[in-house]
């Protein structure tokens, strides 16, 4: 994606820490806004995220996990 490549090129070329943090935030926002899917490489590691998260782990990597949150999860309030 050209927009991501541009942001990333700005990040790797930046030497000022404050500016790096600013560009990193822009990259995080871009990735969040443009994400088409969430790939969980090691869904077993999610156990510590929240007790209200339920997922079905897969034996292979890069498959979309069947992930659900309960009605008590913060995202459903």
N, CA, C and O atoms as a Tripos MOL2 file, in Angstrom:
@<TRIPOS>MOLECULE
protein
  308   307    77     0     0
PROTEIN
NO_CHARGES

@<TRIPOS>ATOM
      1 N           0.8390   -1.1710    0.0000 N.3       1 UNK1
      2 CA          0.0000    0.0000    0.0000 C.3       1 UNK1
      3 C           0.8910    1.2440    0.0000 C.2       1 UNK1
      4 O           1.7200    1.4060    0.8960 O.2       1 UNK1
      5 N           0.7380    2.0850   -0.9510 N.am      2 UNK2
      6 CA          1.5940    3.2710   -1.0640 C.3       2 UNK2
      7 C           1.5670    4.1700    0.1740 C.2       2 UNK2
      8 O           2.6090    4.6870    0.5770 O.2       2 UNK2
      9 N           0.4130    4.3610    0.7720 N.am      3 UNK3
     10 CA          0.3280    5.2370    1.9510 C.3       3 UNK3
     11 C           1.1380    4.6650    3.1150 C.2       3 UNK3
     12 O           1.8220    5.4050    3.8220 O.2       3 UNK3
     13 N           1.0580    3.3410    3.3140 N.am      4 UNK4
     14 CA          1.8370    2.7060    4.3760 C.3       4 UNK4
     15 C           3.3240    2.7900    4.0690 C.2       4 UNK4
     16 O           4.1300    3.1090    4.9440 O.2       4 UNK4
     17 N           3.6830    2.5030    2.8240 N.am      5 UNK5
     18 CA          5.0960    2.5560    2.4270 C.3       5 UNK5
     19 C           5.6710    3.9450    2.6570 C.2       5 UNK5
     20 O           6.8190    4.0860    3.0760 O.2       5 UNK5
     21 N           4.8830    4.9570    2.3870 N.am      6 UNK6
     22 CA          5.3390    6.3340    2.5960 C.3       6 UNK6
     23 C           5.5660    6.6240    4.0780 C.2       6 UNK6
     24 O           6.5900    7.1940    4.4560 O.2       6 UNK6
     25 N           4.6120    6.2300    4.9090 N.am      7 UNK7
     26 CA          4.7730    6.4290    6.3610 C.3       7 UNK7
     27 C           5.9880    5.6770    6.8880 C.2       7 UNK7
     28 O           6.7630    6.2120    7.6800 O.2       7 UNK7
     29 N           6.1490    4.4310    6.4420 N.am      8 UNK8
     30 CA          7.2560    3.6150    6.9200 C.3       8 UNK8
     31 C           8.6010    4.2020    6.4810 C.2       8 UNK8
     32 O           9.5640    4.2040    7.2480 O.2       8 UNK8
     33 N           8.6560    4.6940    5.2570 N.am      9 UNK9
     34 CA          9.8920    5.3200    4.7670 C.3       9 UNK9
     35 C          10.2330    6.5490    5.5950 C.2       9 UNK9
     36 O          11.4040    6.8010    5.8790 O.2       9 UNK9
     37 N           9.2180    7.3160    5.9860 N.am     10 UNK10
     38 CA          9.4550    8.4730    6.8490 C.3      10 UNK10
     39 C           9.9930    8.0260    8.2050 C.2      10 UNK10
     40 O          10.8830    8.6670    8.7650 O.2      10 UNK10
     41 N           9.4530    6.9260    8.7320 N.am     11 UNK11
     42 CA          9.8750    6.4400   10.0470 C.3      11 UNK11
     43 C          11.3370    5.9990   10.0320 C.2      11 UNK11
     44 O          12.1130    6.3960   10.9010 O.2      11 UNK11
     45 N          11.7100    5.1920    9.0620 N.am     12 UNK12
     46 CA         13.0830    4.6720    9.0480 C.3      12 UNK12
     47 C          14.1100    5.7530    8.7320 C.2      12 UNK12
     48 O          15.2940    5.5890    9.0260 O.2      12 UNK12
     49 N          13.6730    6.8400    8.1440 N.am     13 UNK13
     50 CA         14.5890    7.9330    7.8450 C.3      13 UNK13
     51 C          14.6780    8.9890    8.9290 C.2      13 UNK13
     52 O          15.4660    9.9280    8.8220 O.2      13 UNK13
     53 N          13.8720    8.8420    9.9740 N.am     14 UNK14
     54 CA         13.8080    9.8460   11.0380 C.3      14 UNK14
     55 C          14.7630    9.4920   12.1750 C.2      14 UNK14
     56 O          14.8370    8.3330   12.5840 O.2      14 UNK14
     57 N          15.4930   10.4820   12.6860 N.am     15 UNK15
     58 CA         16.4120   10.2410   13.7980 C.3      15 UNK15
     59 C          15.9470   10.8510   15.1100 C.2      15 UNK15
     60 O          16.4240   10.4540   16.1730 O.2      15 UNK15
     61 N          15.0340   11.8000   15.0610 N.am     16 UNK16
     62 CA         14.5380   12.4340   16.2860 C.3      16 UNK16
     63 C          13.4990   11.5410   16.9500 C.2      16 UNK16
     64 O          12.5190   11.1470   16.3180 O.2      16 UNK16
     65 N          13.7130   11.2190   18.2300 N.am     17 UNK17
     66 CA         12.8310   10.2890   18.9280 C.3      17 UNK17
     67 C          11.3830   10.7610   18.9910 C.2      17 UNK17
     68 O          10.4630    9.9640   18.8070 O.2      17 UNK17
     69 N          11.1770   12.0210   19.2450 N.am     18 UNK18
     70 CA          9.8160   12.5450   19.3320 C.3      18 UNK18
     71 C           9.1070   12.4160   17.9870 C.2      18 UNK18
     72 O           7.9310   12.0580   17.9350 O.2      18 UNK18
     73 N           9.8130   12.7050   16.9120 N.am     19 UNK19
     74 CA          9.2390   12.5860   15.5710 C.3      19 UNK19
     75 C           8.9880   11.1190   15.2350 C.2      19 UNK19
     76 O           7.9930   10.8010   14.5820 O.2      19 UNK19
     77 N           9.8790   10.2110   15.6720 N.am     20 UNK20
     78 CA          9.6630    8.7820   15.4600 C.3      20 UNK20
     79 C           8.3840    8.3210   16.1500 C.2      20 UNK20
     80 O           7.6000    7.5560   15.5890 O.2      20 UNK20
     81 N           8.1890    8.7980   17.3740 N.am     21 UNK21
     82 CA          6.9780    8.4310   18.1160 C.3      21 UNK21
     83 C           5.7330    8.9520   17.4040 C.2      21 UNK21
     84 O           4.7160    8.2610   17.3410 O.2      21 UNK21
     85 N           5.8090   10.1540   16.8730 N.am     22 UNK22
     86 CA          4.6760   10.7440   16.1590 C.3      22 UNK22
     87 C           4.3360    9.9270   14.9020 C.2      22 UNK22
     88 O           3.1710    9.6330   14.6330 O.2      22 UNK22
     89 N           5.3680    9.5710   14.1480 N.am     23 UNK23
     90 CA          5.1490    8.7840   12.9230 C.3      23 UNK23
     91 C           4.6590    7.3790   13.2790 C.2      23 UNK23
     92 O           3.8010    6.8300   12.5890 O.2      23 UNK23
     93 N           5.1930    6.8010   14.3420 N.am     24 UNK24
     94 CA          4.7410    5.4800   14.7900 C.3      24 UNK24
     95 C           3.2580    5.5130   15.1270 C.2      24 UNK24
     96 O           2.5190    4.5850   14.8000 O.2      24 UNK24
     97 N           2.8290    6.5780   15.7770 N.am     25 UNK25
     98 CA          1.4080    6.7350   16.0970 C.3      25 UNK25
     99 C           0.5830    6.8160   14.8070 C.2      25 UNK25
    100 O          -0.4960    6.2290   14.7280 O.2      25 UNK25
    101 N           1.0780    7.5300   13.8110 N.am     26 UNK26
    102 CA          0.3820    7.6300   12.5270 C.3      26 UNK26
    103 C           0.2900    6.2530   11.8530 C.2      26 UNK26
    104 O          -0.7310    5.9160   11.2530 O.2      26 UNK26
    105 N           1.3590    5.4700   11.9590 N.am     27 UNK27
    106 CA          1.3550    4.1170   11.3900 C.3      27 UNK27
    107 C           0.3440    3.2450   12.1260 C.2      27 UNK27
    108 O          -0.4270    2.5250   11.4910 O.2      27 UNK27
    109 N           0.3390    3.2990   13.4520 N.am     28 UNK28
    110 CA         -0.6320    2.5200   14.2310 C.3      28 UNK28
    111 C          -2.0600    2.8650   13.8280 C.2      28 UNK28
    112 O          -2.8950    1.9800   13.6420 O.2      28 UNK28
    113 N          -2.3330    4.1620   13.6960 N.am     29 UNK29
    114 CA         -3.6740    4.5980   13.3120 C.3      29 UNK29
    115 C          -4.0180    4.1050   11.9110 C.2      29 UNK29
    116 O          -5.1270    3.6270   11.6720 O.2      29 UNK29
    117 N          -3.0670    4.2210   10.9880 N.am     30 UNK30
    118 CA         -3.2950    3.7590    9.6230 C.3      30 UNK30
    119 C          -3.6190    2.2690    9.6000 C.2      30 UNK30
    120 O          -4.5890    1.8480    8.9690 O.2      30 UNK30
    121 N          -2.8030    1.4750   10.2910 N.am     31 UNK31
    122 CA         -3.0030    0.0240   10.3170 C.3      31 UNK31
    123 C          -4.3570   -0.3100   10.9410 C.2      31 UNK31
    124 O          -5.0660   -1.1850   10.4440 O.2      31 UNK31
    125 N          -4.7160    0.3710   12.0130 N.am     32 UNK32
    126 CA         -6.0120    0.1370   12.6600 C.3      32 UNK32
    127 C          -7.1500    0.4740   11.7150 C.2      32 UNK32
    128 O          -8.0940   -0.3040   11.5750 O.2      32 UNK32
    129 N          -7.0690    1.6190   11.0690 N.am     33 UNK33
    130 CA         -8.1480    2.0780   10.1850 C.3      33 UNK33
    131 C          -8.2680    1.2400    8.9130 C.2      33 UNK33
    132 O          -9.3690    1.0630    8.3920 O.2      33 UNK33
    133 N          -7.1510    0.7250    8.4100 N.am     34 UNK34
    134 CA         -7.1500    0.0230    7.1320 C.3      34 UNK34
    135 C          -7.1320   -1.4970    7.2550 C.2      34 UNK34
    136 O          -7.1430   -2.1950    6.2410 O.2      34 UNK34
    137 N          -7.1040   -2.0190    8.4710 N.am     35 UNK35
    138 CA         -6.9790   -3.4630    8.6620 C.3      35 UNK35
    139 C          -8.1380   -4.2170    8.0060 C.2      35 UNK35
    140 O          -9.3060   -3.8810    8.2020 O.2      35 UNK35
    141 N          -7.7970   -5.2230    7.2410 N.am     36 UNK36
    142 CA         -8.8100   -6.0590    6.6050 C.3      36 UNK36
    143 C          -9.0960   -7.3060    7.4410 C.2      36 UNK36
    144 O         -10.1740   -7.8940    7.3460 O.2      36 UNK36
    145 N          -8.1250   -7.7010    8.2570 N.am     37 UNK37
    146 CA         -8.2790   -8.8890    9.0850 C.3      37 UNK37
    147 C          -7.2510   -8.8530   10.2010 C.2      37 UNK37
    148 O          -6.2550   -8.1330   10.1200 O.2      37 UNK37
    149 N          -7.4960   -9.6280   11.2330 N.am     38 UNK38
    150 CA         -6.5640   -9.7610   12.3430 C.3      38 UNK38
    151 C          -6.0150  -11.1770   12.3150 C.2      38 UNK38
    152 O          -6.7610  -12.1450   12.4590 O.2      38 UNK38
    153 N          -4.7040  -11.2940   12.1300 N.am     39 UNK39
    154 CA         -4.0690  -12.5950   12.0980 C.3      39 UNK39
    155 C          -3.4040  -12.8530   13.4420 C.2      39 UNK39
    156 O          -2.5930  -12.0530   13.9100 O.2      39 UNK39
    157 N          -3.7500  -13.9650   14.0510 N.am     40 UNK40
    158 CA         -3.1950  -14.3310   15.3470 C.3      40 UNK40
    159 C          -2.2120  -15.4770   15.1390 C.2      40 UNK40
    160 O          -2.6060  -16.6090   14.8580 O.2      40 UNK40
    161 N          -0.9400  -15.1680   15.2810 N.am     41 UNK41
    162 CA          0.0830  -16.1990   15.0630 C.3      41 UNK41
    163 C           0.1360  -17.1980   16.2060 C.2      41 UNK41
    164 O           0.4120  -18.3780   15.9890 O.2      41 UNK41
    165 N          -0.1270  -16.7350   17.4190 N.am     42 UNK42
    166 CA         -0.0820  -17.6100   18.5900 C.3      42 UNK42
    167 C          -1.2660  -17.2830   19.4950 C.2      42 UNK42
    168 O          -1.0810  -16.6850   20.5540 O.2      42 UNK42
    169 N          -2.4790  -17.6660   19.0960 N.am     43 UNK43
    170 CA         -3.6540  -17.2810   19.8840 C.3      43 UNK43
    171 C          -3.6320  -17.8110   21.3120 C.2      43 UNK43
    172 O          -4.3290  -17.2720   22.1720 O.2      43 UNK43
    173 N          -2.8470  -18.8550   21.5870 N.am     44 UNK44
    174 CA         -2.7620  -19.3640   22.9530 C.3      44 UNK44
    175 C          -2.2420  -18.2930   23.9010 C.2      44 UNK44
    176 O          -2.5240  -18.3380   25.0980 O.2      44 UNK44
    177 N          -1.4830  -17.3260   23.3780 N.am     45 UNK45
    178 CA         -0.9150  -16.2680   24.2110 C.3      45 UNK45
    179 C          -1.9630  -15.2360   24.6210 C.2      45 UNK45
    180 O          -1.6660  -14.3360   25.4060 O.2      45 UNK45
    181 N          -3.1680  -15.3520   24.1060 N.am     46 UNK46
    182 CA         -4.2130  -14.3880   24.4360 C.3      46 UNK46
    183 C          -4.8420  -14.6290   25.8090 C.2      46 UNK46
    184 O          -5.6510  -13.8200   26.2620 O.2      46 UNK46
    185 N          -4.4910  -15.7070   26.4670 N.am     47 UNK47
    186 CA         -5.1430  -16.0220   27.7260 C.3      47 UNK47
    187 C          -5.0520  -14.8900   28.7340 C.2      47 UNK47
    188 O          -5.9240  -14.7630   29.5940 O.2      47 UNK47
    189 N          -4.0240  -14.0720   28.6510 N.am     48 UNK48
    190 CA         -3.8390  -13.0030   29.6260 C.3      48 UNK48
    191 C          -4.5620  -11.7120   29.2380 C.2      48 UNK48
    192 O          -4.6160  -10.7790   30.0390 O.2      48 UNK48
    193 N          -5.1130  -11.6410   28.0400 N.am     49 UNK49
    194 CA         -5.7210  -10.3990   27.5760 C.3      49 UNK49
    195 C          -6.9320  -10.0260   28.4030 C.2      49 UNK49
    196 O          -7.0130   -8.9060   28.9070 O.2      49 UNK49
    197 N          -7.8640  -10.9310   28.5520 N.am     50 UNK50
    198 CA         -9.0890  -10.6370   29.2740 C.3      50 UNK50
    199 C          -9.8450  -11.9380   29.4650 C.2      50 UNK50
    200 O          -9.9370  -12.7380   28.5340 O.2      50 UNK50
    201 N         -10.3780  -12.1620   30.6330 N.am     51 UNK51
    202 CA        -11.1250  -13.3990   30.8620 C.3      51 UNK51
    203 C         -12.4290  -13.4370   30.0850 C.2      51 UNK51
    204 O         -13.0590  -14.4900   29.9830 O.2      51 UNK51
    205 N         -12.8430  -12.3010   29.5370 N.am     52 UNK52
    206 CA        -14.0720  -12.2340   28.7580 C.3      52 UNK52
    207 C         -13.8470  -12.5170   27.2780 C.2      52 UNK52
    208 O         -14.7820  -12.4150   26.4830 O.2      52 UNK52
    209 N         -12.6060  -12.8740   26.8900 N.am     53 UNK53
    210 CA        -12.2940  -13.2070   25.5030 C.3      53 UNK53
    211 C         -12.2540  -14.7220   25.3720 C.2      53 UNK53
    212 O         -11.5440  -15.4000   26.1140 O.2      53 UNK53
    213 N         -13.0190  -15.2460   24.4260 N.am     54 UNK54
    214 CA        -13.0470  -16.6880   24.1730 C.3      54 UNK54
    215 C         -12.6040  -16.9200   22.7350 C.2      54 UNK54
    216 O         -13.1250  -16.2810   21.8210 O.2      54 UNK54
    217 N         -11.6730  -17.8020   22.5230 N.am     55 UNK55
    218 CA        -11.1890  -18.0760   21.1710 C.3      55 UNK55
    219 C         -10.9530  -19.5510   20.9850 C.2      55 UNK55
    220 O         -10.7470  -20.2890   21.9490 O.2      55 UNK55
    221 N         -10.9840  -19.9780   19.7390 N.am     56 UNK56
    222 CA        -10.6960  -21.3540   19.3690 C.3      56 UNK56
    223 C          -9.3520  -21.3740   18.6570 C.2      56 UNK56
    224 O          -9.2570  -20.9070   17.5220 O.2      56 UNK56
    225 N          -8.3080  -21.9030   19.2920 N.am     57 UNK57
    226 CA         -6.9960  -21.9230   18.6400 C.3      57 UNK57
    227 C          -6.9660  -22.9120   17.4780 C.2      57 UNK57
    228 O          -7.7040  -23.8970   17.4700 O.2      57 UNK57
    229 N          -6.1150  -22.6410   16.5090 N.am     58 UNK58
    230 CA         -5.9410  -23.5090   15.3490 C.3      58 UNK58
    231 C          -4.5290  -24.0780   15.3680 C.2      58 UNK58
    232 O          -3.6040  -23.4400   15.8710 O.2      58 UNK58
    233 N          -4.3660  -25.2560   14.8310 N.am     59 UNK59
    234 CA         -3.0570  -25.9120   14.8120 C.3      59 UNK59
    235 C          -2.0950  -25.2250   13.8500 C.2      59 UNK59
    236 O          -0.8820  -25.2700   14.0570 O.2      59 UNK59
    237 N          -2.6070  -24.6000   12.8210 N.am     60 UNK60
    238 CA         -1.7470  -23.9240   11.8590 C.3      60 UNK60
    239 C          -1.7520  -22.4290   12.1200 C.2      60 UNK60
    240 O          -2.6590  -21.9120   12.7720 O.2      60 UNK60
    241 N          -0.7590  -21.7450   11.6210 N.am     61 UNK61
    242 CA         -0.6750  -20.3040   11.8210 C.3      61 UNK61
    243 C          -1.3510  -19.5650   10.6850 C.2      61 UNK61
    244 O          -1.6430  -20.1410    9.6370 O.2      61 UNK61
    245 N          -1.5950  -18.2870   10.9030 N.am     62 UNK62
    246 CA         -2.1780  -17.3770    9.9360 C.3      62 UNK62
    247 C          -3.5920  -17.7480    9.5030 C.2      62 UNK62
    248 O          -4.0330  -17.3500    8.4240 O.2      62 UNK62
    249 N          -4.2940  -18.4940   10.3180 N.am     63 UNK63
    250 CA         -5.7210  -18.6940   10.0930 C.3      63 UNK63
    251 C          -6.4440  -17.7280   11.0150 C.2      63 UNK63
    252 O          -5.9640  -17.4250   12.1080 O.2      63 UNK63
    253 N          -7.5740  -17.2550   10.5850 N.am     64 UNK64
    254 CA         -8.3590  -16.4040   11.4710 C.3      64 UNK64
    255 C          -8.9290  -17.2640   12.5900 C.2      64 UNK64
    256 O          -9.6290  -18.2450   12.3370 O.2      64 UNK64
    257 N          -8.6320  -16.8970   13.7980 N.am     65 UNK65
    258 CA         -9.1570  -17.6350   14.9470 C.3      65 UNK65
    259 C         -10.6210  -17.2790   15.1340 C.2      65 UNK65
    260 O         -11.0520  -16.1730   14.8090 O.2      65 UNK65
    261 N         -11.3630  -18.2090   15.6510 N.am     66 UNK66
    262 CA        -12.7610  -17.9480   15.9670 C.3      66 UNK66
    263 C         -12.7800  -17.3010   17.3470 C.2      66 UNK66
    264 O         -12.7730  -17.9860   18.3690 O.2      66 UNK66
    265 N         -12.8040  -15.9950   17.3570 N.am     67 UNK67
    266 CA        -12.6780  -15.2330   18.5930 C.3      67 UNK67
    267 C         -13.9840  -14.5180   18.8930 C.2      67 UNK67
    268 O         -14.5930  -13.9170   18.0070 O.2      67 UNK67
    269 N         -14.4050  -14.5870   20.1380 N.am     68 UNK68
    270 CA        -15.6290  -13.9270   20.5700 C.3      68 UNK68
    271 C         -15.3580  -13.2250   21.8890 C.2      68 UNK68
    272 O         -14.4480  -13.6040   22.6270 O.2      68 UNK68
    273 N         -16.1430  -12.2110   22.1810 N.am     69 UNK69
    274 CA        -16.0890  -11.5790   23.4940 C.3      69 UNK69
    275 C         -17.4580  -11.7020   24.1350 C.2      69 UNK69
    276 O         -18.4800  -11.6990   23.4480 O.2      69 UNK69
    277 N         -17.4710  -11.8090   25.4500 N.am     70 UNK70
    278 CA        -18.7440  -11.9320   26.1580 C.3      70 UNK70
    279 C         -19.4120  -10.5670   26.2870 C.2      70 UNK70
    280 O         -18.8180   -9.5420   25.9510 O.2      70 UNK70
    281 N         -20.6260  -10.5600   26.7640 N.am     71 UNK71
    282 CA        -21.3670   -9.3140   26.9590 C.3      71 UNK71
    283 C         -20.6940   -8.4100   27.9950 C.2      71 UNK71
    284 O         -20.9290   -7.2010   28.0050 O.2      71 UNK71
    285 N         -19.8610   -8.9860   28.8640 N.am     72 UNK72
    286 CA        -19.1870   -8.2060   29.9070 C.3      72 UNK72
    287 C         -17.8900   -7.5470   29.4180 C.2      72 UNK72
    288 O         -17.3130   -6.7160   30.1190 O.2      72 UNK72
    289 N         -17.4360   -7.9200   28.2150 N.am     73 UNK73
    290 CA        -16.1860   -7.3530   27.7010 C.3      73 UNK73
    291 C         -16.3350   -5.8560   27.4980 C.2      73 UNK73
    292 O         -17.4110   -5.3840   27.1320 O.2      73 UNK73
    293 N         -15.2530   -5.0960   27.7360 N.am     74 UNK74
    294 CA        -15.3020   -3.6310   27.6410 C.3      74 UNK74
    295 C         -15.7730   -3.1360   26.2900 C.2      74 UNK74
    296 O         -16.3840   -2.0710   26.2070 O.2      74 UNK74
    297 N         -15.5050   -3.8820   25.2310 N.am     75 UNK75
    298 CA        -15.8690   -3.4250   23.8830 C.3      75 UNK75
    299 C         -17.3660   -3.5070   23.6170 C.2      75 UNK75
    300 O         -17.8470   -2.9410   22.6350 O.2      75 UNK75
    301 N         -18.1060   -4.1970   24.4690 N.am     76 UNK76
    302 CA        -19.5390   -4.3500   24.2560 C.3      76 UNK76
    303 C         -20.3700   -3.5250   25.2200 C.2      76 UNK76
    304 O         -21.5910   -3.6700   25.2800 O.2      76 UNK76
    305 N         -19.7130   -2.6670   25.9690 N.am     77 UNK77
    306 CA        -20.4630   -1.8350   26.9170 C.3      77 UNK77
    307 C         -21.0150   -0.6060   26.2530 C.2      77 UNK77
    308 O         -21.6730    0.2050   26.9050 O.2      77 UNK77
@<TRIPOS>BOND
     1     1     2 1
     2     2     3 1
     3     3     4 2
     4     3     5 am
     5     5     6 1
     6     6     7 1
     7     7     8 2
     8     7     9 am
     9     9    10 1
    10    10    11 1
    11    11    12 2
    12    11    13 am
    13    13    14 1
    14    14    15 1
    15    15    16 2
    16    15    17 am
    17    17    18 1
    18    18    19 1
    19    19    20 2
    20    19    21 am
    21    21    22 1
    22    22    23 1
    23    23    24 2
    24    23    25 am
    25    25    26 1
    26    26    27 1
    27    27    28 2
    28    27    29 am
    29    29    30 1
    30    30    31 1
    31    31    32 2
    32    31    33 am
    33    33    34 1
    34    34    35 1
    35    35    36 2
    36    35    37 am
    37    37    38 1
    38    38    39 1
    39    39    40 2
    40    39    41 am
    41    41    42 1
    42    42    43 1
    43    43    44 2
    44    43    45 am
    45    45    46 1
    46    46    47 1
    47    47    48 2
    48    47    49 am
    49    49    50 1
    50    50    51 1
    51    51    52 2
    52    51    53 am
    53    53    54 1
    54    54    55 1
    55    55    56 2
    56    55    57 am
    57    57    58 1
    58    58    59 1
    59    59    60 2
    60    59    61 am
    61    61    62 1
    62    62    63 1
    63    63    64 2
    64    63    65 am
    65    65    66 1
    66    66    67 1
    67    67    68 2
    68    67    69 am
    69    69    70 1
    70    70    71 1
    71    71    72 2
    72    71    73 am
    73    73    74 1
    74    74    75 1
    75    75    76 2
    76    75    77 am
    77    77    78 1
    78    78    79 1
    79    79    80 2
    80    79    81 am
    81    81    82 1
    82    82    83 1
    83    83    84 2
    84    83    85 am
    85    85    86 1
    86    86    87 1
    87    87    88 2
    88    87    89 am
    89    89    90 1
    90    90    91 1
    91    91    92 2
    92    91    93 am
    93    93    94 1
    94    94    95 1
    95    95    96 2
    96    95    97 am
    97    97    98 1
    98    98    99 1
    99    99   100 2
   100    99   101 am
   101   101   102 1
   102   102   103 1
   103   103   104 2
   104   103   105 am
   105   105   106 1
   106   106   107 1
   107   107   108 2
   108   107   109 am
   109   109   110 1
   110   110   111 1
   111   111   112 2
   112   111   113 am
   113   113   114 1
   114   114   115 1
   115   115   116 2
   116   115   117 am
   117   117   118 1
   118   118   119 1
   119   119   120 2
   120   119   121 am
   121   121   122 1
   122   122   123 1
   123   123   124 2
   124   123   125 am
   125   125   126 1
   126   126   127 1
   127   127   128 2
   128   127   129 am
   129   129   130 1
   130   130   131 1
   131   131   132 2
   132   131   133 am
   133   133   134 1
   134   134   135 1
   135   135   136 2
   136   135   137 am
   137   137   138 1
   138   138   139 1
   139   139   140 2
   140   139   141 am
   141   141   142 1
   142   142   143 1
   143   143   144 2
   144   143   145 am
   145   145   146 1
   146   146   147 1
   147   147   148 2
   148   147   149 am
   149   149   150 1
   150   150   151 1
   151   151   152 2
   152   151   153 am
   153   153   154 1
   154   154   155 1
   155   155   156 2
   156   155   157 am
   157   157   158 1
   158   158   159 1
   159   159   160 2
   160   159   161 am
   161   161   162 1
   162   162   163 1
   163   163   164 2
   164   163   165 am
   165   165   166 1
   166   166   167 1
   167   167   168 2
   168   167   169 am
   169   169   170 1
   170   170   171 1
   171   171   172 2
   172   171   173 am
   173   173   174 1
   174   174   175 1
   175   175   176 2
   176   175   177 am
   177   177   178 1
   178   178   179 1
   179   179   180 2
   180   179   181 am
   181   181   182 1
   182   182   183 1
   183   183   184 2
   184   183   185 am
   185   185   186 1
   186   186   187 1
   187   187   188 2
   188   187   189 am
   189   189   190 1
   190   190   191 1
   191   191   192 2
   192   191   193 am
   193   193   194 1
   194   194   195 1
   195   195   196 2
   196   195   197 am
   197   197   198 1
   198   198   199 1
   199   199   200 2
   200   199   201 am
   201   201   202 1
   202   202   203 1
   203   203   204 2
   204   203   205 am
   205   205   206 1
   206   206   207 1
   207   207   208 2
   208   207   209 am
   209   209   210 1
   210   210   211 1
   211   211   212 2
   212   211   213 am
   213   213   214 1
   214   214   215 1
   215   215   216 2
   216   215   217 am
   217   217   218 1
   218   218   219 1
   219   219   220 2
   220   219   221 am
   221   221   222 1
   222   222   223 1
   223   223   224 2
   224   223   225 am
   225   225   226 1
   226   226   227 1
   227   227   228 2
   228   227   229 am
   229   229   230 1
   230   230   231 1
   231   231   232 2
   232   231   233 am
   233   233   234 1
   234   234   235 1
   235   235   236 2
   236   235   237 am
   237   237   238 1
   238   238   239 1
   239   239   240 2
   240   239   241 am
   241   241   242 1
   242   242   243 1
   243   243   244 2
   244   243   245 am
   245   245   246 1
   246   246   247 1
   247   247   248 2
   248   247   249 am
   249   249   250 1
   250   250   251 1
   251   251   252 2
   252   251   253 am
   253   253   254 1
   254   254   255 1
   255   255   256 2
   256   255   257 am
   257   257   258 1
   258   258   259 1
   259   259   260 2
   260   259   261 am
   261   261   262 1
   262   262   263 1
   263   263   264 2
   264   263   265 am
   265   265   266 1
   266   266   267 1
   267   267   268 2
   268   267   269 am
   269   269   270 1
   270   270   271 1
   271   271   272 2
   272   271   273 am
   273   273   274 1
   274   274   275 1
   275   275   276 2
   276   275   277 am
   277   277   278 1
   278   278   279 1
   279   279   280 2
   280   279   281 am
   281   281   282 1
   282   282   283 1
   283   283   284 2
   284   283   285 am
   285   285   286 1
   286   286   287 1
   287   287   288 2
   288   287   289 am
   289   289   290 1
   290   290   291 1
   291   291   292 2
   292   291   293 am
   293   293   294 1
   294   294   295 1
   295   295   296 2
   296   295   297 am
   297   297   298 1
   298   298   299 1
   299   299   300 2
   300   299   301 am
   301   301   302 1
   302   302   303 1
   303   303   304 2
   304   303   305 am
   305   305   306 1
   306   306   307 1
   307   307   308 2
@<TRIPOS>SUBSTRUCTURE
     1 UNK1         2 RESIDUE 1 A UNK
     2 UNK2         6 RESIDUE 1 A UNK
     3 UNK3        10 RESIDUE 1 A UNK
     4 UNK4        14 RESIDUE 1 A UNK
     5 UNK5        18 RESIDUE 1 A UNK
     6 UNK6        22 RESIDUE 1 A UNK
     7 UNK7        26 RESIDUE 1 A UNK
     8 UNK8        30 RESIDUE 1 A UNK
     9 UNK9        34 RESIDUE 1 A UNK
    10 UNK10       38 RESIDUE 1 A UNK
    11 UNK11       42 RESIDUE 1 A UNK
    12 UNK12       46 RESIDUE 1 A UNK
    13 UNK13       50 RESIDUE 1 A UNK
    14 UNK14       54 RESIDUE 1 A UNK
    15 UNK15       58 RESIDUE 1 A UNK
    16 UNK16       62 RESIDUE 1 A UNK
    17 UNK17       66 RESIDUE 1 A UNK
    18 UNK18       70 RESIDUE 1 A UNK
    19 UNK19       74 RESIDUE 1 A UNK
    20 UNK20       78 RESIDUE 1 A UNK
    21 UNK21       82 RESIDUE 1 A UNK
    22 UNK22       86 RESIDUE 1 A UNK
    23 UNK23       90 RESIDUE 1 A UNK
    24 UNK24       94 RESIDUE 1 A UNK
    25 UNK25       98 RESIDUE 1 A UNK
    26 UNK26      102 RESIDUE 1 A UNK
    27 UNK27      106 RESIDUE 1 A UNK
    28 UNK28      110 RESIDUE 1 A UNK
    29 UNK29      114 RESIDUE 1 A UNK
    30 UNK30      118 RESIDUE 1 A UNK
    31 UNK31      122 RESIDUE 1 A UNK
    32 UNK32      126 RESIDUE 1 A UNK
    33 UNK33      130 RESIDUE 1 A UNK
    34 UNK34      134 RESIDUE 1 A UNK
    35 UNK35      138 RESIDUE 1 A UNK
    36 UNK36      142 RESIDUE 1 A UNK
    37 UNK37      146 RESIDUE 1 A UNK
    38 UNK38      150 RESIDUE 1 A UNK
    39 UNK39      154 RESIDUE 1 A UNK
    40 UNK40      158 RESIDUE 1 A UNK
    41 UNK41      162 RESIDUE 1 A UNK
    42 UNK42      166 RESIDUE 1 A UNK
    43 UNK43      170 RESIDUE 1 A UNK
    44 UNK44      174 RESIDUE 1 A UNK
    45 UNK45      178 RESIDUE 1 A UNK
    46 UNK46      182 RESIDUE 1 A UNK
    47 UNK47      186 RESIDUE 1 A UNK
    48 UNK48      190 RESIDUE 1 A UNK
    49 UNK49      194 RESIDUE 1 A UNK
    50 UNK50      198 RESIDUE 1 A UNK
    51 UNK51      202 RESIDUE 1 A UNK
    52 UNK52      206 RESIDUE 1 A UNK
    53 UNK53      210 RESIDUE 1 A UNK
    54 UNK54      214 RESIDUE 1 A UNK
    55 UNK55      218 RESIDUE 1 A UNK
    56 UNK56      222 RESIDUE 1 A UNK
    57 UNK57      226 RESIDUE 1 A UNK
    58 UNK58      230 RESIDUE 1 A UNK
    59 UNK59      234 RESIDUE 1 A UNK
    60 UNK60      238 RESIDUE 1 A UNK
    61 UNK61      242 RESIDUE 1 A UNK
    62 UNK62      246 RESIDUE 1 A UNK
    63 UNK63      250 RESIDUE 1 A UNK
    64 UNK64      254 RESIDUE 1 A UNK
    65 UNK65      258 RESIDUE 1 A UNK
    66 UNK66      262 RESIDUE 1 A UNK
    67 UNK67      266 RESIDUE 1 A UNK
    68 UNK68      270 RESIDUE 1 A UNK
    69 UNK69      274 RESIDUE 1 A UNK
    70 UNK70      278 RESIDUE 1 A UNK
    71 UNK71      282 RESIDUE 1 A UNK
    72 UNK72      286 RESIDUE 1 A UNK
    73 UNK73      290 RESIDUE 1 A UNK
    74 UNK74      294 RESIDUE 1 A UNK
    75 UNK75      298 RESIDUE 1 A UNK
    76 UNK76      302 RESIDUE 1 A UNK
    77 UNK77      306 RESIDUE 1 A UNK
